[in-house]
Amino acid sequence: MPPRKNVLLAPVTVTPTKPLTPSHLKGLLWTDVMFRATVRLAEVTYRYSHTTYHVTEQTVGFWEYLDRTHGETDYAQLSEEEIGELYVRYRAEEQPQSAQALRPYRDAIEHSGWTHPASRRLLELWAVHYERLGMHDPGLRKHQPPGLALEEMVERLSATGLVLDQRDCGGPVYLDLTRYGMPLRRIITSDGRPNYLACALRELLPLVPWYDEVVLLHDRELDTDYQLLNRVLTGFGPTVRRVPVGRVPIDGRIASARHGGWRGHTAGVLLDEAAKTCGDDTEALRLGMRLYFVATLGPGQRESFRHDLLRNCLTVAARLLKRSRAAVAVGTSDLFDALDRHRRGHTYVDPYRLTCSLLGRGRPAPDPGLLSAVYL
């Protein structure tokens, strides 16, 4: 076998301010299949730090809003939908929040790893969803600070001429890739507020030189920012792969979770409904959810969420598992070959091609070793 490469898997994070929706589940399950398949062929680091991105305004702004308007709430008693409704109200309010009001929250995150009780509650609930789905937990509730402070990140970019810092004259900080024909992108406001891209640079710049390949999974709405991130990280040595994954429309409409519209489609609801179809067969639930969100929905975002197709995938999963349990597991080398054929010139395993390979008329029973390693 060829030597194992080092891979950094860095998907976009879901901010713990609302329930997990079908779009979130799709991205998380794609990442999980990619990680569990690729780790059989390479040394893989799955970097997924909520700590890094808590300082963005959509998170600390929500926390400040909660303390200002719902200070006595016991969030440990709320569901993820109830916390999500509070987030929808916050985003609808559109009341400007000063940098001074948000600074104590950022300081608490940076210096002590503090997380607001509302987000702690969501992360606890998400950990339960991860367990039911059999997903690898990359540290949902761990304190995982980025390797660079904000100013250190700006200095590192400045040393390579990739930043335009106008703070001395009261302006913002821009990521400057104009030499590559790419637009200026503001990453820090004039009053010191970093956006998601600034946080991603803080996290990834010190990591990427240690890896042969960096894989960035993100939704298509962030494509422009991730093209910029790709360009920056490539300059620090590794091969960078972008894997855009489309969102999941609900009733033909793609909308951000901040607008609501996810009632009846949150992760907890979908898992409870799936359990009605699968009964006590946890493996059928886990495989069926992956068959639907990875293979059936595919990488695009044209197909709306459909409960009937999800139920069908759960039924198909039960049949595949029954056939698989009667099959003989292949050896380690055969499992390597089964995964390797879905790499197509890159180190990571393509989750869509791999999952689709389980389906189709006349195909042999899925290898139980493959299912156990990647899907269950």
Residue pairs with C-beta under 8 A, 6 or more apart in sequence:
1 333
1 336
4 41
4 42
4 43
5 42
5 43
5 212
5 213
5 347
6 42
6 43
6 45
6 210
6 211
6 212
6 213
7 38
7 42
7 43
7 44
7 45
7 211
7 212
7 213
7 214
7 215
7 347
7 348
8 44
8 45
8 47
8 204
8 207
8 208
8 210
8 211
8 213
8 214
8 215
8 238
9 31
9 34
9 35
9 38
9 44
9 45
9 46
9 47
9 215
9 217
9 348
10 47
10 48
10 200
10 203
10 204
10 214
10 215
10 216
10 217
11 27
11 28
11 31
11 48
11 216
11 217
11 218
12 27
12 216
12 217
12 218
12 219
12 222
13 48
13 49
13 50
13 52
13 53
14 20
14 24
14 27
14 28
15 50
15 53
15 56
15 58
15 59
16 50
16 59
16 119
16 122
16 123
16 126
17 58
17 59
17 62
17 83
17 84
17 87
17 118
17 119
17 122
18 80
18 83
18 84
18 87
18 88
18 122
18 257
18 258
18 262
19 80
19 81
19 83
19 84
19 122
19 257
19 262
19 266
19 267
19 268
20 28
20 80
20 126
20 129
20 266
20 267
21 248
21 250
21 257
21 262
21 265
21 266
21 267
22 248
22 250
22 265
22 270
22 293
22 305
23 219
23 247
23 248
23 254
23 257
24 257
24 267
25 248
25 267
25 270
25 289
25 293
26 245
26 246
26 247
26 248
26 293
26 294
26 297
27 217
27 219
27 245
28 135
29 133
29 135
29 289
29 290
29 293
29 294
30 217
30 243
30 245
30 293
30 294
30 351
30 352
31 46
31 217
32 133
32 135
32 136
32 290
33 290
33 294
33 349
33 351
33 354
33 355
33 374
33 375
34 215
34 217
34 243
34 348
34 349
34 350
34 351
35 44
35 46
35 136
36 136
36 373
36 374
36 375
37 339
37 342
37 349
37 351
37 354
37 373
37 374
38 44
38 339
38 347
38 348
38 349
40 335
40 336
40 339
40 373
40 374
41 336
41 339
41 340
41 343
41 347
41 349
42 213
42 347
42 348
45 207
45 211
46 136
46 138
47 138
47 203
47 204
47 207
48 138
48 139
48 140
49 139
49 144
49 145
49 146
49 203
50 115
50 119
50 123
50 140
50 144
51 109
51 113
51 142
51 143
51 144
51 145
51 146
52 144
52 145
52 146
52 199
52 200
52 202
52 203
53 59
53 196
53 199
54 60
54 109
54 115
54 119
55 105
55 106
55 109
55 110
55 194
55 199
56 194
56 195
56 196
56 199
57 97
57 102
57 193
57 195
58 258
59 119
60 102
60 105
60 106
60 109
61 90
61 97
61 102
62 86
62 87
62 90
62 116
62 118
63 105
63 116
63 118
63 119
64 97
64 101
64 102
64 105
65 90
65 93
65 97
66 73
66 86
66 90
66 116
66 118
67 116
70 86
73 118
75 83
75 117
75 118
75 120
75 121
76 117
76 121
78 118
78 121
79 125
79 268
80 121
80 122
80 125
80 126
80 266
80 267
80 268
81 262
81 263
81 266
81 268
83 118
83 121
83 122
84 257
84 260
84 262
84 266
85 260
86 118
87 257
87 258
88 258
88 259
88 260
91 258
91 259
98 191
99 189
99 191
99 192
99 193
102 193
105 116
108 114
109 115
110 145
110 149
113 143
113 145
115 123
120 141
123 140
123 141
124 141
125 268
126 140
126 267
127 137
127 140
127 141
129 267
129 268
129 271
130 136
130 137
130 140
131 137
132 271
132 282
132 285
133 271
133 285
133 286
133 289
134 282
134 286
134 375
134 376
146 199
146 202
146 203
146 206
147 202
147 203
147 205
147 206
147 207
148 156
148 201
148 202
148 203
148 205
148 206
149 202
150 188
150 194
150 198
150 202
152 202
153 198
153 201
153 202
153 205
154 163
154 165
154 173
154 188
156 205
157 163
157 175
157 201
157 205
157 232
158 165
160 235
161 176
161 179
162 175
162 176
162 177
162 232
162 235
163 173
163 174
163 175
163 176
164 173
164 174
164 175
164 176
164 184
165 173
165 174
166 172
166 173
166 174
166 190
167 173
167 188
167 190
170 190
171 190
172 186
172 187
172 188
172 189
172 190
173 186
173 187
173 188
173 198
174 184
174 185
174 186
174 187
175 184
175 185
175 186
175 187
175 197
175 201
175 228
175 232
176 184
177 183
177 184
177 185
177 228
177 231
177 232
178 184
180 231
182 227
182 228
182 231
185 197
185 224
185 225
185 228
186 195
187 194
187 195
187 197
187 198
187 201
188 194
188 195
188 198
194 202
196 222
196 225
197 225
197 228
197 229
200 229
201 229
201 232
204 214
204 229
204 233
205 232
205 233
205 236
208 214
208 233
208 236
208 237
208 238
208 240
209 236
209 237
209 238
211 238
212 238
212 239
212 347
213 238
213 239
213 240
213 241
213 346
213 347
213 348
214 233
214 238
214 239
214 240
214 241
215 240
215 241
215 243
215 346
215 348
216 226
216 229
216 230
216 240
216 241
216 242
216 243
217 243
217 244
217 245
218 226
218 242
218 243
218 244
218 245
219 244
219 245
219 246
219 247
220 244
220 245
220 246
220 247
220 301
221 247
223 244
226 242
226 244
227 242
230 240
230 242
233 240
234 240
239 346
241 346
241 348
243 348
244 299
245 299
246 297
246 298
246 299
246 300
246 301
246 302
247 254
247 301
248 254
248 293
248 297
248 301
248 303
248 304
248 305
249 301
249 302
249 303
249 304
249 305
250 261
250 262
250 265
250 304
250 305
251 304
252 304
253 261
254 301
255 261
265 305
270 310
271 285
273 307
274 285
274 288
274 289
274 310
274 311
274 314
275 285
277 288
277 311
277 314
277 315
278 284
278 285
278 288
278 314
278 318
281 318
281 321
283 317
283 321
283 371
283 376
284 314
284 317
284 318
284 321
285 314
285 317
286 375
286 376
287 317
287 320
287 321
287 371
287 375
287 376
288 310
288 313
288 314
288 315
288 316
288 317
288 318
289 310
289 313
289 314
290 355
290 375
291 313
291 316
291 317
291 355
291 358
291 359
292 309
292 310
292 313
292 314
294 351
294 352
294 355
295 352
295 355
295 356
295 358
295 359
296 303
296 309
296 313
297 303
298 352
299 352
316 359
320 358
320 365
320 366
320 371
321 371
323 365
323 366
324 365
324 366
324 367
324 368
324 371
325 368
326 365
327 364
327 365
327 366
327 367
327 368
329 367
329 368
329 369
330 338
330 367
330 369
330 370
334 367
335 367
335 369
335 370
335 373
338 367
338 370
339 349
339 354
339 370
342 349
342 350
342 353
342 354
342 357
343 349
343 350
344 350
344 353
354 374
355 375
357 363
358 366
